[in-house]
């Protein structure tokens, strides 16, 4: 899983002033000691920090929707399709195999997790798979590798036969990596982070969510803490 920073718009002060405009008020950065009014050497006032905390605590999400962040995700298709369920506040542009036909790359898990307890309808159990027909991790890898290699050979054969990439791609499995730009509001990314770092979320998308948090937290330290704590 990989999340990369591309660009962002706004700061914690953007959140503050989006809220204060209701009263036709505006805050400014407070200069650090012996510094000028430069964002790099300035900070929010304690009053503005308390406002951010109040907004997050009481569900006033619209001020957090004004800052925007653009990232690039490189993830297997099955993770991308889970992530695509987060619709509100996001827009995406993905690599299209209608137009590109370079050799695909595939995700290979480090651990094969067992099915969850029968009382659970989704997710994984703990530890690694250990059943008579799949005694260890290596026994799981072999059939998985065969399936991936077969799909890759079929894809290459179709292209070599002159089949259009938009049809040849049909044989590629969900384990194939895809890559896309994603732009969303601070509020939307915080919602994604809270939901996908939950212990019930799939491990692979949790890895992505933690990377997202590590990127965004330094950009909006006060808001991110207030939204995700």
C-alpha positions as a Python dict, from the first residue, in 0.01 Angstrom:
ca = {
    (1, 'X'): (0, 0, 0),
    (2, 'X'): (136, 343, -82),
    (3, 'X'): (-3, 693, -31),
    (4, 'X'): (202, 983, -167),
    (5, 'X'): (162, 1356, -109),
    (6, 'X'): (88, 1562, -421),
    (7, 'X'): (-57, 1897, -311),
    (8, 'X'): (-282, 2068, -59),
    (9, 'X'): (-482, 2388, -14),
    (10, 'X'): (-541, 2563, 315),
    (11, 'X'): (-425, 2539, 676),
    (12, 'X'): (-574, 2511, 1022),
    (13, 'X'): (-641, 2884, 993),
    (14, 'X'): (-864, 2814, 692),
    (15, 'X'): (-1085, 2601, 917),
    (16, 'X'): (-1098, 2871, 1184),
    (17, 'X'): (-1194, 3147, 944),
    (18, 'X'): (-1451, 2936, 763),
    (19, 'X'): (-1623, 2909, 1100),
    (20, 'X'): (-1570, 3269, 1209),
    (21, 'X'): (-1717, 3412, 888),
    (22, 'X'): (-2061, 3334, 1033),
    (23, 'X'): (-2005, 3634, 1263),
    (24, 'X'): (-1814, 3828, 996),
    (25, 'X'): (-1494, 3780, 1199),
    (26, 'X'): (-1145, 3670, 1097),
    (27, 'X'): (-844, 3535, 1284),
    (28, 'X'): (-475, 3581, 1201),
    (29, 'X'): (-167, 3376, 1271),
    (30, 'X'): (-1, 3454, 1602),
    (31, 'X'): (374, 3512, 1544),
    (32, 'X'): (617, 3291, 1723),
    (33, 'X'): (851, 3474, 1961),
    (34, 'X'): (1106, 3689, 1774),
    (35, 'X'): (945, 3601, 1442),
    (36, 'X'): (740, 3774, 1176),
    (37, 'X'): (384, 3700, 1071),
    (38, 'X'): (497, 3418, 847),
    (39, 'X'): (296, 3095, 849),
    (40, 'X'): (616, 2893, 881),
    (41, 'X'): (699, 3073, 1207),
    (42, 'X'): (350, 3133, 1339),
    (43, 'X'): (77, 2942, 1514),
    (44, 'X'): (-288, 2954, 1603),
    (45, 'X'): (-402, 3140, 1910),
    (46, 'X'): (-526, 2932, 2201),
    (47, 'X'): (-872, 3069, 2133),
    (48, 'X'): (-862, 2939, 1774),
    (49, 'X'): (-735, 2600, 1889),
    (50, 'X'): (-1029, 2574, 2126),
    (51, 'X'): (-1263, 2666, 1841),
    (52, 'X'): (-1128, 2383, 1623),
    (53, 'X'): (-1174, 2140, 1910),
    (54, 'X'): (-1529, 2264, 1964),
    (55, 'X'): (-1620, 2233, 1595),
    (56, 'X'): (-1494, 1875, 1575),
    (57, 'X'): (-1648, 1769, 1907),
    (58, 'X'): (-1993, 1896, 1810),
    (59, 'X'): (-1993, 1767, 1453),
    (60, 'X'): (-1965, 2103, 1274),
    (61, 'X'): (-1794, 1950, 973),
    (62, 'X'): (-1839, 2219, 707),
    (63, 'X'): (-1542, 2437, 816),
    (64, 'X'): (-1323, 2127, 774),
    (65, 'X'): (-1450, 2080, 417),
    (66, 'X'): (-1272, 2388, 280),
    (67, 'X'): (-909, 2266, 301),
    (68, 'X'): (-828, 2021, 21),
    (69, 'X'): (-558, 1755, -9),
    (70, 'X'): (-441, 1568, -319),
    (71, 'X'): (-266, 1232, -277),
    (72, 'X'): (-170, 947, -506),
    (73, 'X'): (-258, 593, -400),
    (74, 'X'): (-90, 282, -539),
    (75, 'X'): (-286, -16, -411),
    (76, 'X'): (-428, -350, -528),
    (77, 'X'): (-767, -329, -697),
    (78, 'X'): (-948, -494, -406),
    (79, 'X'): (-826, -216, -175),
    (80, 'X'): (-910, 54, -430),
    (81, 'X'): (-1266, -73, -461),
    (82, 'X'): (-1308, -60, -84),
    (83, 'X'): (-1162, 290, -77),
    (84, 'X'): (-1393, 400, -361),
    (85, 'X'): (-1689, 347, -125),
    (86, 'X'): (-1590, 677, 35),
    (87, 'X'): (-1774, 904, -207),
    (88, 'X'): (-1871, 1227, -32),
    (89, 'X'): (-1595, 1488, -48),
    (90, 'X'): (-1368, 1299, -288),
    (91, 'X'): (-1282, 1298, -658),
    (92, 'X'): (-1048, 1052, -833),
    (93, 'X'): (-863, 991, -1160),
    (94, 'X'): (-722, 642, -1208),
    (95, 'X'): (-469, 482, -1441),
    (96, 'X'): (-673, 322, -1721),
    (97, 'X'): (-581, -5, -1883),
    (98, 'X'): (-786, 101, -2180),
    (99, 'X'): (-486, 318, -2266),
    (100, 'X'): (-182, 150, -2107),
    (101, 'X'): (-62, -206, -2146),
    (102, 'X'): (268, -215, -1959),
    (103, 'X'): (324, -532, -1751),
    (104, 'X'): (101, -527, -1441),
    (105, 'X'): (233, -570, -1088),
    (106, 'X'): (56, -781, -828),
    (107, 'X'): (11, -772, -453),
    (108, 'X'): (135, -1071, -253),
    (109, 'X'): (34, -1091, 114),
    (110, 'X'): (292, -1159, 382),
    (111, 'X'): (40, -1361, 584),
    (112, 'X'): (-265, -1566, 483),
    (113, 'X'): (-522, -1494, 750),
    (114, 'X'): (-789, -1751, 844),
    (115, 'X'): (-1163, -1696, 812),
    (116, 'X'): (-1322, -1521, 1111),
    (117, 'X'): (-1529, -1684, 1381),
    (118, 'X'): (-1871, -1803, 1259),
    (119, 'X'): (-2039, -1527, 1457),
    (120, 'X'): (-1873, -1271, 1229),
    (121, 'X'): (-1987, -1210, 871),
    (122, 'X'): (-1673, -1037, 745),
    (123, 'X'): (-1307, -981, 817),
    (124, 'X'): (-1035, -1225, 919),
    (125, 'X'): (-939, -1436, 1212),
    (126, 'X'): (-608, -1400, 1392),
    (127, 'X'): (-281, -1567, 1307),
    (128, 'X'): (-209, -1755, 986),
    (129, 'X'): (-401, -2026, 801),
    (130, 'X'): (-334, -2374, 939),
    (131, 'X'): (-558, -2647, 799),
    (132, 'X'): (-472, -2994, 663),
    (133, 'X'): (-465, -2886, 297),
    (134, 'X'): (-277, -2559, 363),
    (135, 'X'): (-26, -2643, 632),
    (136, 'X'): (183, -2326, 613),
    (137, 'X'): (231, -1998, 437),
    (138, 'X'): (426, -2166, 157),
    (139, 'X'): (136, -2396, 77),
    (140, 'X'): (-84, -2091, 28),
    (141, 'X'): (168, -1909, -188),
    (142, 'X'): (197, -2180, -452),
    (143, 'X'): (-164, -2185, -582),
    (144, 'X'): (-179, -1805, -554),
    (145, 'X'): (136, -1767, -765),
    (146, 'X'): (1, -2012, -1023),
    (147, 'X'): (-318, -1809, -1058),
    (148, 'X'): (-131, -1479, -1090),
    (149, 'X'): (113, -1620, -1346),
    (150, 'X'): (-171, -1770, -1550),
    (151, 'X'): (-354, -1437, -1558),
    (152, 'X'): (-39, -1255, -1659),
    (153, 'X'): (35, -1504, -1937),
    (154, 'X'): (-322, -1478, -2066),
    (155, 'X'): (-305, -1098, -2064),
    (156, 'X'): (23, -1096, -2256),
    (157, 'X'): (-104, -1355, -2506),
    (158, 'X'): (-417, -1152, -2577),
    (159, 'X'): (-215, -836, -2639),
    (160, 'X'): (28, -1023, -2865),
    (161, 'X'): (-268, -1157, -3061),
    (162, 'X'): (-376, -801, -3128),
    (163, 'X'): (-662, -778, -2878),
    (164, 'X'): (-735, -423, -2757),
    (165, 'X'): (-605, -345, -2406),
    (166, 'X'): (-959, -255, -2295),
    (167, 'X'): (-1059, -619, -2351),
    (168, 'X'): (-733, -791, -2261),
    (169, 'X'): (-752, -636, -1913),
    (170, 'X'): (-1057, -851, -1832),
    (171, 'X'): (-834, -1143, -1729),
    (172, 'X'): (-639, -942, -1471),
    (173, 'X'): (-724, -1026, -1107),
    (174, 'X'): (-811, -804, -812),
    (175, 'X'): (-456, -848, -683),
    (176, 'X'): (-324, -622, -961),
    (177, 'X'): (-195, -285, -846),
    (178, 'X'): (-370, 26, -969),
    (179, 'X'): (-278, 388, -912),
    (180, 'X'): (-487, 703, -892),
    (181, 'X'): (-501, 1065, -785),
    (182, 'X'): (-746, 1137, -508),
    (183, 'X'): (-847, 1485, -397),
    (184, 'X'): (-1067, 1536, -97),
    (185, 'X'): (-1156, 1773, 182),
    (186, 'X'): (-993, 1754, 522),
    (187, 'X'): (-1329, 1643, 662),
    (188, 'X'): (-1356, 1360, 410),
    (189, 'X'): (-1005, 1229, 471),
    (190, 'X'): (-1060, 1238, 848),
    (191, 'X'): (-1381, 1036, 809),
    (192, 'X'): (-1197, 783, 591),
    (193, 'X'): (-917, 762, 848),
    (194, 'X'): (-1151, 704, 1143),
    (195, 'X'): (-1345, 431, 966),
    (196, 'X'): (-1053, 251, 804),
    (197, 'X'): (-822, 245, 1106),
    (198, 'X'): (-1094, 73, 1307),
    (199, 'X'): (-999, -278, 1422),
    (200, 'X'): (-1281, -423, 1207),
    (201, 'X'): (-1142, -275, 883),
    (202, 'X'): (-944, -499, 650),
    (203, 'X'): (-574, -501, 734),
    (204, 'X'): (-461, -385, 389),
    (205, 'X'): (-680, -74, 385),
    (206, 'X'): (-581, 0, 744),
    (207, 'X'): (-220, 19, 625),
    (208, 'X'): (-327, 275, 364),
    (209, 'X'): (-526, 479, 617),
    (210, 'X'): (-231, 502, 857),
    (211, 'X'): (-12, 635, 574),
    (212, 'X'): (-278, 895, 494),
    (213, 'X'): (-276, 1006, 857),
    (214, 'X'): (102, 1041, 861),
    (215, 'X'): (84, 1268, 554),
    (216, 'X'): (-205, 1491, 662),
    (217, 'X'): (-130, 1534, 1033),
    (218, 'X'): (169, 1770, 980),
    (219, 'X'): (-31, 1978, 732),
    (220, 'X'): (-328, 2038, 964),
    (221, 'X'): (-202, 1940, 1312),
    (222, 'X'): (-476, 2101, 1523),
    (223, 'X'): (-764, 1999, 1297),
    (224, 'X'): (-640, 1645, 1238),
    (225, 'X'): (-603, 1577, 1609),
    (226, 'X'): (-946, 1719, 1681),
    (227, 'X'): (-1111, 1519, 1403),
    (228, 'X'): (-944, 1183, 1465),
    (229, 'X'): (-883, 1155, 1840),
}
